[in-house]
Amino acid sequence: MKCESCNKKLATVHLTEIIEDEKKERHFCEDCAQNVTNHFPKAPSPSDILTSLINQVSPEIREMSKTTCPVCGLSYLEFRSQGRLGCPMDYNVFKKGLLPLIERMHGSSQHVGKVPANAGTEIVKKNELIQLRKELNDAVERENYEKAAELRDRIYELSGNVEDGD
């Protein structure tokens, strides 16, 4: 097949243009194709596409994409693509990006499951205090002050022996 433009050389570049439902094929030699393709916008590079997607998808990903763990060298984008952290320090380094993921997966960023049987009594008390404080806040919001007073007394009773990190 000869070039559509010069009708001299063999057509080695084949362009397909689709506008609405109409498909149009064009065939050019390399020299003529250079002239024709200069009028088309250049295709973005894969990194341009990725950067554009990150900027549009999520502000925390855009911000976190520049973050790298100083201990293991893992970047936030590597973590997001692999789904694995590199070291214990990553929990602190990527905290801002991890919390929304954890909340989406588990419905909360606090552990609400069972406490292991071999856990110390202080951990059990700490978890109970956290739960009682949540119940106390709910009772106050519902203006159930009798229940709130009972919960407050129970919290004072438990917290006498436990220093919690709240």
Wavefront OBJ file of the C-alpha trace (Angstrom):
o trace
v 0.000 0.000 0.000
v 1.356 3.434 -0.965
v 1.411 6.573 1.159
v -1.828 8.599 0.914
v 0.095 11.854 0.979
v 2.973 11.453 -1.486
v 1.805 8.324 -3.360
v 5.476 7.356 -3.791
v 6.750 5.437 -0.789
v 5.384 2.393 1.006
v 2.930 3.257 3.816
v 4.402 2.016 7.113
v 2.478 4.254 9.539
v -1.224 3.537 9.942
v -3.438 5.967 11.845
v -6.969 5.208 12.938
v -9.197 8.153 13.777
v -12.577 7.590 15.399
v -14.982 10.513 15.603
v -18.335 9.641 17.155
v -19.328 6.420 15.347
v -17.232 7.000 12.233
v -13.876 5.223 11.887
v -11.328 6.541 9.384
v -8.008 4.842 8.596
v -5.078 6.715 7.085
v -1.802 5.291 5.760
v 1.476 7.213 5.406
v 5.160 6.699 4.761
v 7.437 7.678 7.642
v 8.333 11.080 6.168
v 4.721 12.118 5.588
v 3.656 10.687 8.943
v 6.091 13.078 10.674
v 4.254 16.032 9.117
v 0.794 14.677 9.940
v 1.496 13.599 13.537
v 2.976 17.001 14.451
v -0.608 18.321 14.379
v -1.794 15.805 16.993
v -1.339 16.505 20.697
v 1.396 14.403 22.251
v 0.251 11.482 24.374
v 1.017 11.970 28.071
v 3.673 9.755 29.610
v 2.657 7.087 32.156
v 4.169 9.170 34.987
v 2.134 12.211 33.845
v -1.014 10.090 33.909
v -0.191 8.712 37.376
v 0.551 12.188 38.748
v -2.699 13.517 37.323
v -4.682 10.642 38.844
v -3.052 11.108 42.247
v -3.853 14.827 42.178
v -7.488 14.134 41.336
v -8.179 11.076 43.471
v -7.194 12.004 46.981
v -5.463 14.902 48.699
v -3.938 12.629 51.367
v -2.413 10.369 48.710
v -0.992 13.424 46.913
v 0.568 14.645 50.151
v 1.703 11.192 51.278
v 3.162 10.306 47.861
v 6.217 12.374 48.778
v 6.733 10.509 52.070
v 9.403 7.839 52.533
v 10.317 5.907 55.676
v 13.775 6.962 56.894
v 14.402 3.481 58.360
v 13.451 1.031 55.592
v 13.244 3.416 52.619
v 9.686 2.359 51.656
v 7.699 5.089 49.926
v 4.002 5.577 50.557
v 3.177 4.794 46.923
v 5.110 1.513 47.184
v 3.104 0.648 50.298
v -0.168 1.438 48.496
v 0.756 -0.703 45.490
v 2.165 -3.656 47.513
v -0.223 -3.483 50.466
v 2.615 -4.247 52.917
v 4.616 -2.084 55.257
v 8.387 -2.419 55.450
v 9.101 -1.916 59.163
v 7.381 -0.946 62.448
v 8.381 2.714 61.929
v 6.096 2.844 58.863
v 3.034 2.979 61.140
v 4.232 6.357 62.443
v 5.649 7.665 59.162
v 2.498 6.824 57.146
v -0.010 7.428 59.985
v -1.902 10.156 58.119
v -2.469 7.861 55.141
v -2.987 4.680 57.172
v -5.776 5.900 59.465
v -8.332 6.452 56.676
v -7.494 3.007 55.234
v -7.870 1.300 58.604
v -11.126 3.117 59.333
v -12.516 2.152 55.920
v -11.540 -1.521 56.368
v -12.523 -1.973 60.014
v -15.029 0.796 60.643
v -12.791 2.252 63.367
v -9.184 3.151 64.005
v -9.375 1.666 67.509
v -9.243 -2.062 68.184
v -12.739 -3.226 69.119
v -12.264 -6.994 68.962
v -11.604 -9.534 71.668
v -8.700 -9.144 74.039
v -6.332 -12.135 73.934
v -6.710 -14.511 76.887
v -3.047 -14.116 77.838
v -3.248 -10.296 77.877
v -2.413 -8.668 81.188
v -5.087 -7.321 83.492
v -3.958 -3.756 82.775
v -4.762 -4.145 79.062
v -8.182 -5.567 79.938
v -8.829 -2.607 82.285
v -7.599 -0.111 79.711
v -9.973 -1.526 77.065
v -12.838 -1.504 79.533
v -12.110 2.148 80.366
v -12.172 3.075 76.691
v -15.524 1.321 76.255
v -16.976 2.917 79.410
v -15.933 6.393 78.226
v -17.706 5.826 74.911
v -20.830 4.698 76.757
v -20.562 7.724 79.067
v -20.404 10.111 76.091
v -23.442 8.396 74.544
v -25.369 8.612 77.809
v -24.605 12.337 78.165
v -25.650 12.969 74.546
v -28.951 11.173 75.197
v -29.257 13.155 78.452
v -29.487 9.926 80.444
v -27.722 11.394 83.464
v -28.448 8.509 85.856
v -26.689 6.056 83.531
v -23.906 8.626 82.995
v -23.357 8.901 86.763
v -23.107 5.093 87.073
v -20.618 4.956 84.227
v -18.595 7.838 85.711
v -18.384 6.032 89.054
v -17.255 2.817 87.347
v -14.591 4.770 85.406
v -13.261 6.327 88.642
v -13.217 2.894 90.260
v -11.223 1.327 87.389
v -8.889 4.233 86.700
v -7.539 4.267 90.237
v -5.048 1.524 89.249
v -4.557 2.159 85.548
v -2.839 5.013 83.734
v -4.302 5.094 80.249
v -2.979 6.934 77.220
v -6.136 8.890 76.306
l 1 2 3 4 5 6 7 8 9 10 11 12 13 14 15 16 17 18 19 20 21 22 23 24 25 26 27 28 29 30 31 32 33 34 35 36 37 38 39 40 41 42 43 44 45 46 47 48 49 50 51 52 53 54 55 56 57 58 59 60 61 62 63 64 65 66 67 68 69 70 71 72 73 74 75 76 77 78 79 80 81 82 83 84 85 86 87 88 89 90 91 92 93 94 95 96 97 98 99 100 101 102 103 104 105 106 107 108 109 110 111 112 113 114 115 116 117 118 119 120 121 122 123 124 125 126 127 128 129 130 131 132 133 134 135 136 137 138 139 140 141 142 143 144 145 146 147 148 149 150 151 152 153 154 155 156 157 158 159 160 161 162 163 164 165 166
